[in-house]
Amino acid sequence: MLTVLRIVHLLSASVWVGGTVVLVFGGCGSAVLAATFLSGGVQLGIGFVGVSLAFGLTVVTMAYAVGHV
């Protein structure tokens, strides 16, 4: 039988895993998009600032979404 303490630990662990998944997809996914693609002499990509903003916004979003846990 699960006690309240175990339920709290399971909830905390699931939030931790979910936050890590979101951070990896949001941050590392933006790093993939940061690659400079050349298309007819025009540089496309989000660059270092875009990657920094993506990581920062991902952390802030998850803090607001699951910070109460």
Protein Blocks (a to p, Z undefined) as FASTA:
>chain_A
ZZfklmmmmmmmmmmmmmmmmmmmmmmmmmmmmpccdeehiacdebjmlmmmmmmmmmmm
mmmmmmmZZ
